[in-house]
């Protein structure tokens, strides 16, 4: 299939009548915004030295939707579920010096520094350990990773394809299904990168790896040791860190994992205190919902890699710093 230039008309053309997935795939300090609100209510930042426009959040979302629709022409897509954070407020020149409380809505400007979105393809779904996983495509944009004080240059985006667990809305993303930094100069280059990612993605392989997680489990004492080492990992000397499998989450997320080990309705411990890696992985991805937008995808892919590392260790019986054997 040949790609054609993506025109920002998806909102009117194909999004209006589609159902939207409203469940939160990320929480932290984000809010939900509708595609129409993002398009009509937010200004578009520019590169200050030449006043050239950036690729807007709306163009990014619409390009991803259009490419996904091209790639899966027989499937139904839900409207993008968009989350934003870090609002940047401003005002029009005519309102210079006016007290903030006296500003009218027409005098205010707004854009969001960070944005993440997911487009769910509910007609492509599989069962993994009793949980329905639906194919999902999405992206992350963070203007704080751009040098907007310079001339226009390549812009950075993150895109992914994976599965969303309908039980908990956790996103299952692995490194082979994510471009954690792509640099483009145009919306068409961005569309081509998204299409390339979809072409390279191997859903059957990812699903098999997810199913394999259920074949391994940690007894309670090893789970406790793992969380203790996860906390210690954050403070290790840099030289020692380089020799270890990276633990993707921070202290706050480790605390959430410990809490949900006892309390999660779907993925808590078994009656003997053990926990299989499928449940543990979902505790990881659930805790990742509290990450900021600009770290969310990297940490999500890291959760998969770390769980896969644990599975390989348990399979081989090799030594591991995290499990102490």
C-alpha positions in Angstrom: 0.0 0.0 0.0 1.4 3.4 -1.0 1.2 6.3 1.5 -0.2 9.6 0.4 0.2 12.9 2.1 -2.0 13.0 5.2 -4.3 16.0 5.2 -5.7 17.1 8.6 -9.3 16.4 7.8 -9.9 13.2 9.8 -11.8 14.9 12.6 -14.7 15.8 10.2 -14.3 12.9 7.8 -14.2 9.8 10.0 -14.2 10.6 13.7 -17.5 12.2 14.3 -19.8 9.2 14.5 -17.4 6.7 16.0 -17.6 5.5 19.6 -14.8 6.7 21.9 -13.0 4.6 24.5 -13.2 6.7 27.6 -11.4 4.5 30.1 -8.2 6.1 31.4 -5.0 4.4 30.0 -2.9 7.0 31.9 -3.7 9.0 35.0 -0.9 11.0 36.7 -1.7 14.7 36.3 -3.5 14.4 33.0 -7.0 15.3 31.8 -9.1 14.0 29.0 -9.7 16.3 26.0 -11.9 15.7 23.0 -10.4 15.8 19.5 -12.6 18.8 18.6 -11.5 20.7 21.8 -7.8 20.0 21.0 -8.3 21.2 17.4 -10.3 24.3 18.0 -9.4 25.4 21.5 -5.6 25.2 21.4 -3.0 27.3 19.6 -0.1 25.8 17.8 3.4 26.5 19.1 6.1 27.8 16.7 9.8 27.8 16.5 10.5 31.3 17.8 13.5 32.3 15.6 11.7 31.8 12.3 8.1 31.6 13.4 7.7 28.3 11.6 4.8 26.1 12.9 5.4 22.9 14.8 3.4 19.8 13.9 0.4 20.2 16.1 -1.1 17.6 18.5 -4.2 17.5 16.3 -2.2 16.7 13.1 -0.3 13.9 15.0 -3.5 12.3 16.2 -5.3 12.6 12.9 -2.3 11.2 10.9 -2.1 8.2 13.2 -5.9 7.6 12.9 -5.8 7.9 9.1 -2.7 5.6 8.7 -4.3 3.0 11.1 -7.5 3.1 9.1 -5.5 2.6 5.9 -3.6 -0.3 7.4 -6.7 -2.0 8.8 -9.3 -1.1 6.1 -11.8 -3.8 7.2 -11.7 -3.0 10.9 -13.6 -0.6 13.1 -11.7 2.0 15.1 -12.8 3.9 18.1 -12.2 7.7 18.3 -8.9 8.6 19.8 -8.7 8.7 23.6 -6.6 11.8 24.2 -4.9 12.8 27.5 -3.0 16.1 28.0 -1.0 17.8 30.7 1.1 20.8 31.5 -1.1 23.6 30.1 0.7 26.6 28.8 -1.5 29.7 29.1 -1.1 33.0 27.3 -3.0 36.0 26.0 -3.5 37.9 22.8 -1.5 41.1 22.3 -4.5 43.3 22.8 -4.8 42.0 26.4 -1.3 43.0 27.4 -1.2 44.4 30.9 -4.8 43.5 31.6 -5.4 41.8 35.1 -5.9 38.0 34.7 -9.3 38.1 36.4 -10.6 40.5 33.8 -9.5 38.5 30.7 -12.3 37.3 28.5 -12.2 33.9 27.0 -11.4 35.4 23.6 -8.3 37.0 25.0 -6.8 33.8 26.4 -4.6 31.4 24.6 -3.8 27.8 25.5 -1.8 24.8 24.5 -0.7 21.6 26.3 2.9 20.9 26.5 2.4 17.1 26.7 -0.1 14.8 25.0 -0.7 11.1 24.7 -3.4 9.2 22.9 -4.7 5.7 22.1 -6.8 4.5 19.2 -8.4 1.2 20.0 -9.2 -1.4 17.3 -11.8 -3.4 19.2 -12.6 -5.7 16.3 -9.0 -7.2 16.7 -9.0 -8.8 20.1 -7.5 -11.9 21.7 -8.0 -13.6 25.1 -4.9 -13.9 27.3 -5.4 -15.7 30.7 -9.1 -14.8 30.7 -8.5 -11.1 29.8 -9.6 -9.6 26.5 -6.8 -7.6 24.9 -7.7 -5.3 22.0 -5.2 -4.0 19.5 -4.3 -0.3 20.2 -2.2 2.2 18.3 -1.1 5.5 19.8 1.5 8.2 20.4 3.1 10.6 22.7 4.2 14.2 22.1 6.1 16.4 24.6 7.0 19.9 23.5 9.4 20.1 26.4 11.7 17.8 24.4 11.8 20.4 21.5 14.0 23.5 21.3 11.2 26.0 20.4 13.6 28.9 21.0 15.6 28.0 17.8 14.8 27.7 14.1 12.6 24.9 12.9 14.3 21.6 13.0 13.3 17.9 13.2 10.6 17.3 15.7 10.4 14.3 18.1 7.5 11.9 18.5 6.9 8.5 20.1 4.5 6.0 18.5 3.4 2.5 19.5 1.2 -0.4 18.7 0.3 -3.0 21.2 -2.7 -4.2 23.2 -5.0 -2.7 25.8 -6.3 -5.0 28.6 -10.0 -4.4 28.8 -10.2 -5.6 32.4 -8.0 -2.8 33.7 -7.3 -0.5 30.6 -3.5 -1.2 31.1 -1.5 -0.8 27.9 0.7 -3.8 26.9 3.6 -2.4 24.8 6.9 -4.0 24.1 10.0 -2.5 22.5 9.4 -4.2 19.1 6.1 -2.3 19.0 7.3 1.1 19.8 9.4 3.9 18.3 10.6 5.6 21.4 12.0 8.5 19.4 11.4 9.4 15.8 12.5 12.6 14.3 10.6 14.1 11.3 10.2 17.4 9.5 6.8 16.9 8.0 3.4 15.3 8.7 4.0 13.0 5.7 7.3 11.7 7.2 5.5 11.1 10.5 2.7 9.2 8.7 5.3 7.0 6.9 7.0 6.2 10.2 3.7 5.2 11.7 2.9 2.9 8.7 6.4 1.4 9.0 5.8 0.6 12.7 2.5 -1.1 11.9 4.2 -3.1 9.1 7.0 -4.4 11.4 4.7 -5.2 14.4 4.3 -8.9 15.1 1.1 -9.3 17.1 1.2 -13.1 17.3 4.7 -13.0 18.8 3.7 -10.4 21.4 0.6 -12.3 22.4 2.6 -15.5 22.8 5.1 -13.8 25.0 2.3 -12.4 27.1 0.7 -15.9 27.4 4.1 -17.3 28.5 4.1 -15.0 31.5 1.4 -17.1 33.1 3.8 -20.1 33.1 6.1 -18.6 35.7 5.5 -17.5 39.2 7.3 -16.0 42.2 6.7 -17.2 45.7 5.9 -14.5 48.3 9.5 -14.2 49.6 10.9 -13.7 46.1 8.3 -11.1 45.2 9.2 -9.2 48.4 12.9 -9.5 47.6 12.2 -8.2 44.0 10.4 -5.1 45.3 13.2 -4.5 47.8 15.8 -4.7 45.1 13.7 -2.5 42.8 13.8 0.2 45.5 17.6 -0.3 45.9 18.2 -0.1 42.1 17.3 3.6 42.0 20.3 4.4 44.3 22.9 2.1 43.0 26.2 3.6 41.7 26.0 4.3 38.0 28.7 1.8 37.2 26.8 -1.1 38.9 23.5 0.0 37.3 25.0 -0.6 33.9 25.6 -4.2 34.6 22.0 -4.9 35.6 18.6 -5.2 33.8 17.1 -1.8 34.2 14.1 -1.6 36.5 11.7 0.8 34.7 9.6 2.3 37.5 10.3 4.6 40.4 9.7 4.4 44.2 6.1 5.6 44.0 5.2 2.9 41.4 6.9 0.2 43.5 4.8 1.2 46.4 1.6 0.9 44.2 2.7 -2.5 43.1 3.1 -3.6 46.8 -0.4 -2.2 47.6 -2.1 -3.9 44.6 -0.4 -7.2 45.3 -2.9 -7.4 48.2 -5.8 -5.4 46.8 -6.1 -5.6 43.0 -9.4 -7.3 42.1 -7.9 -9.0 39.0 -4.2 -9.4 39.6 -3.5 -9.7 43.3 -1.6 -12.6 44.9 -2.8 -16.1 44.9 -4.0 -17.8 48.1 -0.5 -19.1 48.9 1.0 -15.6 48.4 2.6 -16.4 45.1 2.1 -14.3 42.0 2.6 -15.4 38.4 4.3 -13.1 35.9 1.1 -12.3 34.0 -0.4 -10.8 37.2 2.9 -9.1 38.1 3.2 -7.6 34.6 -0.3 -6.1 35.0 0.7 -4.7 38.4 3.6 -3.1 36.7 1.6 -1.6 33.8 -1.1 -0.5 36.3 1.5 1.4 38.4 2.8 2.9 35.2 -0.4 4.9 34.8 0.9 7.3 37.4 3.9 8.2 35.2 4.1 11.6 33.5 3.2 11.6 29.8 6.8 12.0 28.6 8.0 8.9 30.5 4.9 6.8 30.1 5.8 4.9 26.9 9.4 4.3 27.8 8.4 2.9 31.1 5.6 0.8 29.6 8.0 -0.8 27.1 10.5 -1.3 30.0 7.8 -3.1 32.1 7.5 -5.7 29.3 11.3 -6.1 28.9 11.8 -6.5 32.7 9.0 -9.1 33.0 10.5 -11.0 30.0 13.9 -10.8 31.8 12.3 -12.4 34.9 10.7 -15.1 32.7 14.0 -16.0 31.1 15.7 -16.1 34.5 13.1 -18.4 35.9 13.2 -20.6 32.8 17.0 -21.0 32.9 17.5 -20.9 36.7 20.4 -18.5 36.1 21.7 -16.0 38.8 19.9 -12.7 39.2 20.6 -9.7 41.4 16.9 -9.0 41.7 16.0 -12.5 42.9 19.2 -13.4 44.8 20.0 -16.7 43.3 
